[in-house]
Amino acid sequence: MTDEEIASLRELIEKTYLVEGDLRRQVTQNIKRKMDIGCYVGLRHRKGLPVRGQRTKTNARTRKGPKKGIGGKKKTG
């Protein structure tokens, strides 16, 4: 591709789609808005749980964070 074609393609993409910082800003604003209105998705974001219907009984460690211990065995002696 020539430099002119690349420039025109870049210009077309920037006019048509949200990219980079603007896209990130819009996504974070959408998440914040959902958390503010208290919809189901917003509550899941607030609790740090998976949002899109994934199971949480065995998986979802990425969203939940590291495992929390219940309490260890106490040694007597």
PyMOL Python script that loads the backbone (N, CA, C, O; Angstrom):
from pymol import cmd

cmd.read_pdbstr("""\
ATOM      1  N   MET A   1       0.844  -1.190   0.000  1.00  0.00           N
ATOM      2  CA  MET A   1       0.000   0.000   0.000  1.00  0.00           C
ATOM      3  C   MET A   1       0.884   1.248   0.000  1.00  0.00           C
ATOM      4  O   MET A   1       1.968   1.272   0.583  1.00  0.00           O
ATOM      5  N   THR A   2       0.391   2.256  -0.661  1.00  0.00           N
ATOM      6  CA  THR A   2       1.144   3.506  -0.686  1.00  0.00           C
ATOM      7  C   THR A   2       0.825   4.324   0.555  1.00  0.00           C
ATOM      8  O   THR A   2      -0.122   4.025   1.283  1.00  0.00           O
ATOM      9  N   ASP A   3       1.615   5.345   0.786  1.00  0.00           N
ATOM     10  CA  ASP A   3       1.389   6.209   1.949  1.00  0.00           C
ATOM     11  C   ASP A   3       0.054   6.933   1.855  1.00  0.00           C
ATOM     12  O   ASP A   3      -0.608   7.152   2.869  1.00  0.00           O
ATOM     13  N   GLU A   4      -0.342   7.302   0.651  1.00  0.00           N
ATOM     14  CA  GLU A   4      -1.627   7.986   0.463  1.00  0.00           C
ATOM     15  C   GLU A   4      -2.792   7.064   0.805  1.00  0.00           C
ATOM     16  O   GLU A   4      -3.760   7.488   1.436  1.00  0.00           O
ATOM     17  N   GLU A   5      -2.697   5.808   0.388  1.00  0.00           N
ATOM     18  CA  GLU A   5      -3.762   4.840   0.695  1.00  0.00           C
ATOM     19  C   GLU A   5      -3.859   4.606   2.194  1.00  0.00           C
ATOM     20  O   GLU A   5      -4.957   4.525   2.744  1.00  0.00           O
ATOM     21  N   ILE A   6      -2.723   4.498   2.850  1.00  0.00           N
ATOM     22  CA  ILE A   6      -2.715   4.298   4.304  1.00  0.00           C
ATOM     23  C   ILE A   6      -3.322   5.501   5.004  1.00  0.00           C
ATOM     24  O   ILE A   6      -4.106   5.347   5.940  1.00  0.00           O
ATOM     25  N   ALA A   7      -2.964   6.700   4.553  1.00  0.00           N
ATOM     26  CA  ALA A   7      -3.502   7.915   5.166  1.00  0.00           C
ATOM     27  C   ALA A   7      -5.007   8.009   4.966  1.00  0.00           C
ATOM     28  O   ALA A   7      -5.732   8.372   5.892  1.00  0.00           O
ATOM     29  N   SER A   8      -5.488   7.687   3.767  1.00  0.00           N
ATOM     30  CA  SER A   8      -6.930   7.759   3.516  1.00  0.00           C
ATOM     31  C   SER A   8      -7.673   6.701   4.316  1.00  0.00           C
ATOM     32  O   SER A   8      -8.774   6.956   4.805  1.00  0.00           O
ATOM     33  N   LEU A   9      -7.090   5.520   4.456  1.00  0.00           N
ATOM     34  CA  LEU A   9      -7.706   4.460   5.255  1.00  0.00           C
ATOM     35  C   LEU A   9      -7.775   4.859   6.721  1.00  0.00           C
ATOM     36  O   LEU A   9      -8.794   4.652   7.379  1.00  0.00           O
ATOM     37  N   ARG A  10      -6.691   5.428   7.228  1.00  0.00           N
ATOM     38  CA  ARG A  10      -6.665   5.888   8.616  1.00  0.00           C
ATOM     39  C   ARG A  10      -7.722   6.970   8.847  1.00  0.00           C
ATOM     40  O   ARG A  10      -8.415   6.962   9.864  1.00  0.00           O
ATOM     41  N   GLU A  11      -7.838   7.896   7.901  1.00  0.00           N
ATOM     42  CA  GLU A  11      -8.820   8.973   8.009  1.00  0.00           C
ATOM     43  C   GLU A  11     -10.241   8.422   8.003  1.00  0.00           C
ATOM     44  O   GLU A  11     -11.089   8.873   8.773  1.00  0.00           O
ATOM     45  N   LEU A  12     -10.498   7.454   7.138  1.00  0.00           N
ATOM     46  CA  LEU A  12     -11.820   6.833   7.059  1.00  0.00           C
ATOM     47  C   LEU A  12     -12.172   6.137   8.371  1.00  0.00           C
ATOM     48  O   LEU A  12     -13.296   6.263   8.857  1.00  0.00           O
ATOM     49  N   ILE A  13     -11.227   5.410   8.940  1.00  0.00           N
ATOM     50  CA  ILE A  13     -11.467   4.703  10.202  1.00  0.00           C
ATOM     51  C   ILE A  13     -11.742   5.695  11.324  1.00  0.00           C
ATOM     52  O   ILE A  13     -12.655   5.483  12.123  1.00  0.00           O
ATOM     53  N   GLU A  14     -10.966   6.775  11.395  1.00  0.00           N
ATOM     54  CA  GLU A  14     -11.156   7.755  12.464  1.00  0.00           C
ATOM     55  C   GLU A  14     -12.488   8.478  12.346  1.00  0.00           C
ATOM     56  O   GLU A  14     -13.076   8.855  13.360  1.00  0.00           O
ATOM     57  N   LYS A  15     -12.980   8.678  11.113  1.00  0.00           N
ATOM     58  CA  LYS A  15     -14.275   9.332  10.931  1.00  0.00           C
ATOM     59  C   LYS A  15     -15.426   8.389  11.262  1.00  0.00           C
ATOM     60  O   LYS A  15     -16.447   8.819  11.799  1.00  0.00           O
ATOM     61  N   THR A  16     -15.268   7.103  10.944  1.00  0.00           N
ATOM     62  CA  THR A  16     -16.367   6.151  11.044  1.00  0.00           C
ATOM     63  C   THR A  16     -16.499   5.532  12.431  1.00  0.00           C
ATOM     64  O   THR A  16     -17.613   5.336  12.917  1.00  0.00           O
ATOM     65  N   TYR A  17     -15.378   5.224  13.071  1.00  0.00           N
ATOM     66  CA  TYR A  17     -15.400   4.462  14.315  1.00  0.00           C
ATOM     67  C   TYR A  17     -14.769   5.240  15.456  1.00  0.00           C
ATOM     68  O   TYR A  17     -13.949   6.133  15.242  1.00  0.00           O
ATOM     69  N   LEU A  18     -15.168   4.883  16.679  1.00  0.00           N
ATOM     70  CA  LEU A  18     -14.477   5.382  17.865  1.00  0.00           C
ATOM     71  C   LEU A  18     -13.227   4.536  18.065  1.00  0.00           C
ATOM     72  O   LEU A  18     -13.298   3.307  18.036  1.00  0.00           O
ATOM     73  N   VAL A  19     -12.102   5.174  18.264  1.00  0.00           N
ATOM     74  CA  VAL A  19     -10.859   4.432  18.451  1.00  0.00           C
ATOM     75  C   VAL A  19     -10.095   4.995  19.633  1.00  0.00           C
ATOM     76  O   VAL A  19     -10.287   6.145  20.026  1.00  0.00           O
ATOM     77  N   GLU A  20      -9.228   4.169  20.194  1.00  0.00           N
ATOM     78  CA  GLU A  20      -8.284   4.501  21.260  1.00  0.00           C
ATOM     79  C   GLU A  20      -8.937   5.192  22.447  1.00  0.00           C
ATOM     80  O   GLU A  20      -9.837   4.629  23.071  1.00  0.00           O
ATOM     81  N   GLY A  21      -8.497   6.401  22.767  1.00  0.00           N
ATOM     82  CA  GLY A  21      -8.926   7.068  23.994  1.00  0.00           C
ATOM     83  C   GLY A  21     -10.416   7.331  24.044  1.00  0.00           C
ATOM     84  O   GLY A  21     -11.039   7.166  25.093  1.00  0.00           O
ATOM     85  N   ASP A  22     -11.002   7.739  22.920  1.00  0.00           N
ATOM     86  CA  ASP A  22     -12.436   8.019  22.893  1.00  0.00           C
ATOM     87  C   ASP A  22     -13.244   6.758  23.167  1.00  0.00           C
ATOM     88  O   ASP A  22     -14.244   6.803  23.885  1.00  0.00           O
ATOM     89  N   LEU A  23     -12.817   5.637  22.600  1.00  0.00           N
ATOM     90  CA  LEU A  23     -13.517   4.373  22.816  1.00  0.00           C
ATOM     91  C   LEU A  23     -13.417   3.946  24.277  1.00  0.00           C
ATOM     92  O   LEU A  23     -14.414   3.539  24.873  1.00  0.00           O
ATOM     93  N   ARG A  24     -12.215   4.035  24.857  1.00  0.00           N
ATOM     94  CA  ARG A  24     -12.047   3.673  26.271  1.00  0.00           C
ATOM     95  C   ARG A  24     -12.906   4.555  27.165  1.00  0.00           C
ATOM     96  O   ARG A  24     -13.526   4.067  28.110  1.00  0.00           O
ATOM     97  N   ARG A  25     -12.946   5.850  26.870  1.00  0.00           N
ATOM     98  CA  ARG A  25     -13.738   6.788  27.665  1.00  0.00           C
ATOM     99  C   ARG A  25     -15.216   6.433  27.593  1.00  0.00           C
ATOM    100  O   ARG A  25     -15.910   6.461  28.610  1.00  0.00           O
ATOM    101  N   GLN A  26     -15.708   6.098  26.397  1.00  0.00           N
ATOM    102  CA  GLN A  26     -17.114   5.753  26.247  1.00  0.00           C
ATOM    103  C   GLN A  26     -17.453   4.470  27.003  1.00  0.00           C
ATOM    104  O   GLN A  26     -18.504   4.386  27.638  1.00  0.00           O
ATOM    105  N   VAL A  27     -16.575   3.473  26.939  1.00  0.00           N
ATOM    106  CA  VAL A  27     -16.825   2.205  27.633  1.00  0.00           C
ATOM    107  C   VAL A  27     -16.878   2.426  29.142  1.00  0.00           C
ATOM    108  O   VAL A  27     -17.774   1.909  29.809  1.00  0.00           O
ATOM    109  N   THR A  28     -15.925   3.191  29.691  1.00  0.00           N
ATOM    110  CA  THR A  28     -15.936   3.432  31.137  1.00  0.00           C
ATOM    111  C   THR A  28     -17.144   4.261  31.549  1.00  0.00           C
ATOM    112  O   THR A  28     -17.690   4.047  32.631  1.00  0.00           O
ATOM    113  N   GLN A  29     -17.574   5.201  30.715  1.00  0.00           N
ATOM    114  CA  GLN A  29     -18.773   5.980  31.029  1.00  0.00           C
ATOM    115  C   GLN A  29     -20.011   5.096  31.024  1.00  0.00           C
ATOM    116  O   GLN A  29     -20.892   5.257  31.868  1.00  0.00           O
ATOM    117  N   ASN A  30     -20.085   4.160  30.077  1.00  0.00           N
ATOM    118  CA  ASN A  30     -21.231   3.246  30.030  1.00  0.00           C
ATOM    119  C   ASN A  30     -21.279   2.373  31.277  1.00  0.00           C
ATOM    120  O   ASN A  30     -22.351   2.163  31.845  1.00  0.00           O
ATOM    121  N   ILE A  31     -20.122   1.860  31.708  1.00  0.00           N
ATOM    122  CA  ILE A  31     -20.074   1.025  32.908  1.00  0.00           C
ATOM    123  C   ILE A  31     -20.474   1.837  34.129  1.00  0.00           C
ATOM    124  O   ILE A  31     -21.249   1.364  34.959  1.00  0.00           O
ATOM    125  N   LYS A  32     -19.957   3.049  34.249  1.00  0.00           N
ATOM    126  CA  LYS A  32     -20.284   3.912  35.385  1.00  0.00           C
ATOM    127  C   LYS A  32     -21.776   4.241  35.400  1.00  0.00           C
ATOM    128  O   LYS A  32     -22.397   4.245  36.463  1.00  0.00           O
ATOM    129  N   ARG A  33     -22.357   4.518  34.229  1.00  0.00           N
ATOM    130  CA  ARG A  33     -23.785   4.826  34.141  1.00  0.00           C
ATOM    131  C   ARG A  33     -24.621   3.637  34.605  1.00  0.00           C
ATOM    132  O   ARG A  33     -25.599   3.813  35.332  1.00  0.00           O
ATOM    133  N   LYS A  34     -24.244   2.435  34.193  1.00  0.00           N
ATOM    134  CA  LYS A  34     -24.989   1.247  34.606  1.00  0.00           C
ATOM    135  C   LYS A  34     -24.869   1.014  36.104  1.00  0.00           C
ATOM    136  O   LYS A  34     -25.822   0.572  36.747  1.00  0.00           O
ATOM    137  N   MET A  35     -23.686   1.313  36.666  1.00  0.00           N
ATOM    138  CA  MET A  35     -23.520   1.168  38.106  1.00  0.00           C
ATOM    139  C   MET A  35     -24.368   2.200  38.842  1.00  0.00           C
ATOM    140  O   MET A  35     -24.927   1.896  39.896  1.00  0.00           O
ATOM    141  N   ASP A  36     -24.474   3.407  38.308  1.00  0.00           N
ATOM    142  CA  ASP A  36     -25.249   4.464  38.957  1.00  0.00           C
ATOM    143  C   ASP A  36     -26.742   4.177  38.945  1.00  0.00           C
ATOM    144  O   ASP A  36     -27.426   4.428  39.937  1.00  0.00           O
ATOM    145  N   ILE A  37     -27.264   3.649  37.826  1.00  0.00           N
ATOM    146  CA  ILE A  37     -28.702   3.408  37.768  1.00  0.00           C
ATOM    147  C   ILE A  37     -29.087   2.123  38.492  1.00  0.00           C
ATOM    148  O   ILE A  37     -30.267   1.889  38.753  1.00  0.00           O
ATOM    149  N   GLY A  38     -28.102   1.291  38.817  1.00  0.00           N
ATOM    150  CA  GLY A  38     -28.370   0.106  39.628  1.00  0.00           C
ATOM    151  C   GLY A  38     -28.969  -1.053  38.865  1.00  0.00           C
ATOM    152  O   GLY A  38     -29.674  -1.869  39.458  1.00  0.00           O
ATOM    153  N   CYS A  39     -28.716  -1.158  37.566  1.00  0.00           N
ATOM    154  CA  CYS A  39     -29.228  -2.300  36.820  1.00  0.00           C
ATOM    155  C   CYS A  39     -28.384  -3.538  37.158  1.00  0.00           C
ATOM    156  O   CYS A  39     -27.361  -3.439  37.835  1.00  0.00           O
ATOM    157  N   TYR A  40     -28.829  -4.693  36.679  1.00  0.00           N
ATOM    158  CA  TYR A  40     -28.170  -5.956  37.017  1.00  0.00           C
ATOM    159  C   TYR A  40     -26.703  -5.944  36.623  1.00  0.00           C
ATOM    160  O   TYR A  40     -25.841  -6.347  37.404  1.00  0.00           O
ATOM    161  N   VAL A  41     -26.419  -5.481  35.409  1.00  0.00           N
ATOM    162  CA  VAL A  41     -25.039  -5.450  34.927  1.00  0.00           C
ATOM    163  C   VAL A  41     -24.201  -4.527  35.800  1.00  0.00           C
ATOM    164  O   VAL A  41     -23.051  -4.835  36.113  1.00  0.00           O
ATOM    165  N   GLY A  42     -24.781  -3.387  36.193  1.00  0.00           N
ATOM    166  CA  GLY A  42     -24.066  -2.457  37.056  1.00  0.00           C
ATOM    167  C   GLY A  42     -23.757  -3.055  38.414  1.00  0.00           C
ATOM    168  O   GLY A  42     -22.683  -2.826  38.969  1.00  0.00           O
ATOM    169  N   LEU A  43     -24.695  -3.821  38.950  1.00  0.00           N
ATOM    170  CA  LEU A  43     -24.457  -4.470  40.244  1.00  0.00           C
ATOM    171  C   LEU A  43     -23.342  -5.498  40.135  1.00  0.00           C
ATOM    172  O   LEU A  43     -22.521  -5.619  41.044  1.00  0.00           O
ATOM    173  N   ARG A  44     -23.302  -6.243  39.025  1.00  0.00           N
ATOM    174  CA  ARG A  44     -22.231  -7.222  38.829  1.00  0.00           C
ATOM    175  C   ARG A  44     -20.875  -6.523  38.736  1.00  0.00           C
ATOM    176  O   ARG A  44     -19.886  -7.009  39.284  1.00  0.00           O
ATOM    177  N   HIS A  45     -20.828  -5.384  38.042  1.00  0.00           N
ATOM    178  CA  HIS A  45     -19.583  -4.619  37.963  1.00  0.00           C
ATOM    179  C   HIS A  45     -19.178  -4.137  39.351  1.00  0.00           C
ATOM    180  O   HIS A  45     -18.004  -4.194  39.717  1.00  0.00           O
ATOM    181  N   ARG A  46     -20.141  -3.666  40.111  1.00  0.00           N
ATOM    182  CA  ARG A  46     -19.852  -3.129  41.442  1.00  0.00           C
ATOM    183  C   ARG A  46     -19.295  -4.206  42.371  1.00  0.00           C
ATOM    184  O   ARG A  46     -18.398  -3.940  43.170  1.00  0.00           O
ATOM    185  N   LYS A  47     -19.833  -5.425  42.263  1.00  0.00           N
ATOM    186  CA  LYS A  47     -19.372  -6.522  43.120  1.00  0.00           C
ATOM    187  C   LYS A  47     -18.115  -7.199  42.592  1.00  0.00           C
ATOM    188  O   LYS A  47     -17.516  -8.019  43.287  1.00  0.00           O
ATOM    189  N   GLY A  48     -17.713  -6.864  41.374  1.00  0.00           N
ATOM    190  CA  GLY A  48     -16.516  -7.465  40.793  1.00  0.00           C
ATOM    191  C   GLY A  48     -16.733  -8.887  40.316  1.00  0.00           C
ATOM    192  O   GLY A  48     -15.805  -9.695  40.323  1.00  0.00           O
ATOM    193  N   LEU A  49     -17.946  -9.198  39.903  1.00  0.00           N
ATOM    194  CA  LEU A  49     -18.284 -10.533  39.421  1.00  0.00           C
ATOM    195  C   LEU A  49     -18.414 -10.519  37.900  1.00  0.00           C
ATOM    196  O   LEU A  49     -18.501  -9.444  37.306  1.00  0.00           O
ATOM    197  N   PRO A  50     -18.430 -11.695  37.253  1.00  0.00           N
ATOM    198  CA  PRO A  50     -18.609 -11.723  35.803  1.00  0.00           C
ATOM    199  C   PRO A  50     -19.950 -11.111  35.405  1.00  0.00           C
ATOM    200  O   PRO A  50     -20.943 -11.254  36.118  1.00  0.00           O
ATOM    201  N   VAL A  51     -19.968 -10.438  34.275  1.00  0.00           N
ATOM    202  CA  VAL A  51     -21.133  -9.669  33.870  1.00  0.00           C
ATOM    203  C   VAL A  51     -21.975 -10.412  32.843  1.00  0.00           C
ATOM    204  O   VAL A  51     -23.195 -10.245  32.816  1.00  0.00           O
ATOM    205  N   ARG A  52     -21.357 -11.221  32.004  1.00  0.00           N
ATOM    206  CA  ARG A  52     -22.049 -11.752  30.832  1.00  0.00           C
ATOM    207  C   ARG A  52     -22.585 -13.162  31.011  1.00  0.00           C
ATOM    208  O   ARG A  52     -22.630 -13.921  30.043  1.00  0.00           O
ATOM    209  N   GLY A  53     -22.989 -13.536  32.205  1.00  0.00           N
ATOM    210  CA  GLY A  53     -23.666 -14.806  32.413  1.00  0.00           C
ATOM    211  C   GLY A  53     -22.773 -15.999  32.635  1.00  0.00           C
ATOM    212  O   GLY A  53     -23.246 -17.134  32.581  1.00  0.00           O
ATOM    213  N   GLN A  54     -21.485 -15.780  32.885  1.00  0.00           N
ATOM    214  CA  GLN A  54     -20.606 -16.915  33.117  1.00  0.00           C
ATOM    215  C   GLN A  54     -20.895 -17.527  34.484  1.00  0.00           C
ATOM    216  O   GLN A  54     -21.461 -16.876  35.362  1.00  0.00           O
ATOM    217  N   ARG A  55     -20.496 -18.789  34.651  1.00  0.00           N
ATOM    218  CA  ARG A  55     -20.700 -19.445  35.933  1.00  0.00           C
ATOM    219  C   ARG A  55     -19.685 -18.940  36.938  1.00  0.00           C
ATOM    220  O   ARG A  55     -18.573 -18.558  36.572  1.00  0.00           O
ATOM    221  N   THR A  56     -20.069 -18.940  38.201  1.00  0.00           N
ATOM    222  CA  THR A  56     -19.165 -18.445  39.240  1.00  0.00           C
ATOM    223  C   THR A  56     -18.892 -19.479  40.317  1.00  0.00           C
ATOM    224  O   THR A  56     -18.102 -19.227  41.226  1.00  0.00           O
ATOM    225  N   LYS A  57     -19.535 -20.643  40.229  1.00  0.00           N
ATOM    226  CA  LYS A  57     -19.305 -21.642  41.272  1.00  0.00           C
ATOM    227  C   LYS A  57     -17.873 -22.159  41.231  1.00  0.00           C
ATOM    228  O   LYS A  57     -17.231 -22.289  42.273  1.00  0.00           O
ATOM    229  N   THR A  58     -17.366 -22.454  40.031  1.00  0.00           N
ATOM    230  CA  THR A  58     -16.022 -23.013  39.952  1.00  0.00           C
ATOM    231  C   THR A  58     -15.033 -22.093  39.251  1.00  0.00           C
ATOM    232  O   THR A  58     -13.840 -22.145  39.552  1.00  0.00           O
ATOM    233  N   ASN A  59     -15.481 -21.267  38.340  1.00  0.00           N
ATOM    234  CA  ASN A  59     -14.554 -20.428  37.585  1.00  0.00           C
ATOM    235  C   ASN A  59     -14.637 -18.981  38.051  1.00  0.00           C
ATOM    236  O   ASN A  59     -15.025 -18.736  39.193  1.00  0.00           O
ATOM    237  N   ALA A  60     -14.298 -18.044  37.233  1.00  0.00           N
ATOM    238  CA  ALA A  60     -14.375 -16.601  37.498  1.00  0.00           C
ATOM    239  C   ALA A  60     -13.310 -16.120  38.461  1.00  0.00           C
ATOM    240  O   ALA A  60     -13.522 -15.126  39.155  1.00  0.00           O
ATOM    241  N   ARG A  61     -12.168 -16.796  38.527  1.00  0.00           N
ATOM    242  CA  ARG A  61     -11.103 -16.351  39.434  1.00  0.00           C
ATOM    243  C   ARG A  61     -10.495 -15.026  38.968  1.00  0.00           C
ATOM    244  O   ARG A  61     -10.012 -14.247  39.789  1.00  0.00           O
ATOM    245  N   THR A  62     -10.516 -14.770  37.678  1.00  0.00           N
ATOM    246  CA  THR A  62      -9.941 -13.522  37.183  1.00  0.00           C
ATOM    247  C   THR A  62     -10.737 -12.338  37.702  1.00  0.00           C
ATOM    248  O   THR A  62     -10.152 -11.354  38.155  1.00  0.00           O
ATOM    249  N   ARG A  63     -12.054 -12.414  37.646  1.00  0.00           N
ATOM    250  CA  ARG A  63     -12.897 -11.314  38.100  1.00  0.00           C
ATOM    251  C   ARG A  63     -12.937 -11.233  39.625  1.00  0.00           C
ATOM    252  O   ARG A  63     -12.935 -10.139  40.190  1.00  0.00           O
ATOM    253  N   LYS A  64     -12.973 -12.393  40.293  1.00  0.00           N
ATOM    254  CA  LYS A  64     -13.113 -12.405  41.748  1.00  0.00           C
ATOM    255  C   LYS A  64     -11.816 -12.100  42.473  1.00  0.00           C
ATOM    256  O   LYS A  64     -11.840 -11.579  43.588  1.00  0.00           O
ATOM    257  N   GLY A  65     -10.691 -12.415  41.861  1.00  0.00           N
ATOM    258  CA  GLY A  65      -9.408 -12.230  42.523  1.00  0.00           C
ATOM    259  C   GLY A  65      -8.951 -13.532  43.149  1.00  0.00           C
ATOM    260  O   GLY A  65      -9.598 -14.564  42.969  1.00  0.00           O
ATOM    261  N   PRO A  66      -7.842 -13.502  43.884  1.00  0.00           N
ATOM    262  CA  PRO A  66      -7.330 -14.738  44.481  1.00  0.00           C
ATOM    263  C   PRO A  66      -8.276 -15.304  45.534  1.00  0.00           C
ATOM    264  O   PRO A  66      -9.094 -14.593  46.117  1.00  0.00           O
ATOM    265  N   LYS A  67      -8.135 -16.619  45.757  1.00  0.00           N
ATOM    266  CA  LYS A  67      -9.002 -17.290  46.728  1.00  0.00           C
ATOM    267  C   LYS A  67      -8.771 -16.745  48.123  1.00  0.00           C
ATOM    268  O   LYS A  67      -7.648 -16.406  48.498  1.00  0.00           O
ATOM    269  N   LYS A  68      -9.847 -16.668  48.881  1.00  0.00           N
ATOM    270  CA  LYS A  68      -9.762 -16.229  50.269  1.00  0.00           C
ATOM    271  C   LYS A  68      -9.926 -17.461  51.157  1.00  0.00           C
ATOM    272  O   LYS A  68     -10.877 -18.224  50.989  1.00  0.00           O
ATOM    273  N   GLY A  69      -9.023 -17.653  52.083  1.00  0.00           N
ATOM    274  CA  GLY A  69      -9.101 -18.812  52.964  1.00  0.00           C
ATOM    275  C   GLY A  69     -10.238 -18.678  53.955  1.00  0.00           C
ATOM    276  O   GLY A  69     -10.601 -17.573  54.359  1.00  0.00           O
ATOM    277  N   ILE A  70     -10.800 -19.817  54.345  1.00  0.00           N
ATOM    278  CA  ILE A  70     -11.905 -19.817  55.296  1.00  0.00           C
ATOM    279  C   ILE A  70     -11.378 -19.750  56.723  1.00  0.00           C
ATOM    280  O   ILE A  70     -12.058 -19.247  57.618  1.00  0.00           O
ATOM    281  N   GLY A  71     -10.202 -20.241  56.927  1.00  0.00           N
ATOM    282  CA  GLY A  71      -9.610 -20.298  58.261  1.00  0.00           C
ATOM    283  C   GLY A  71      -8.893 -21.616  58.374  1.00  0.00           C
ATOM    284  O   GLY A  71      -9.456 -22.664  58.056  1.00  0.00           O
ATOM    285  N   GLY A  72      -7.685 -21.579  58.814  1.00  0.00           N
ATOM    286  CA  GLY A  72      -6.887 -22.792  58.819  1.00  0.00           C
ATOM    287  C   GLY A  72      -7.158 -23.666  60.026  1.00  0.00           C
ATOM    288  O   GLY A  72      -7.897 -23.287  60.935  1.00  0.00           O
ATOM    289  N   LYS A  73      -6.546 -24.848  60.023  1.00  0.00           N
ATOM    290  CA  LYS A  73      -6.619 -25.741  61.171  1.00  0.00           C
ATOM    291  C   LYS A  73      -5.792 -25.159  62.298  1.00  0.00           C
ATOM    292  O   LYS A  73      -4.686 -24.667  62.073  1.00  0.00           O
ATOM    293  N   LYS A  74      -6.313 -25.213  63.485  1.00  0.00           N
ATOM    294  CA  LYS A  74      -5.542 -24.729  64.627  1.00  0.00           C
ATOM    295  C   LYS A  74      -4.734 -25.883  65.197  1.00  0.00           C
ATOM    296  O   LYS A  74      -5.263 -26.969  65.435  1.00  0.00           O
ATOM    297  N   LYS A  75      -3.471 -25.641  65.410  1.00  0.00           N
ATOM    298  CA  LYS A  75      -2.611 -26.686  65.950  1.00  0.00           C
ATOM    299  C   LYS A  75      -2.692 -26.657  67.470  1.00  0.00           C
ATOM    300  O   LYS A  75      -2.584 -25.600  68.091  1.00  0.00           O
ATOM    301  N   THR A  76      -2.881 -27.819  68.051  1.00  0.00           N
ATOM    302  CA  THR A  76      -2.881 -27.923  69.514  1.00  0.00           C
ATOM    303  C   THR A  76      -1.604 -28.625  69.927  1.00  0.00           C
ATOM    304  O   THR A  76      -1.195 -29.619  69.328  1.00  0.00           O
ATOM    305  N   GLY A  77      -0.999 -28.098  70.941  1.00  0.00           N
ATOM    306  CA  GLY A  77       0.195 -28.813  71.319  1.00  0.00           C
ATOM    307  C   GLY A  77       1.062 -28.074  72.186  1.00  0.00           C
ATOM    308  O   GLY A  77       2.115 -28.575  72.580  1.00  0.00           O
TER     309      GLY A  77
END
""", "prot")
cmd.dss("prot")
cmd.show_as("cartoon", "prot")
cmd.util.cbc("prot")
cmd.orient("prot")
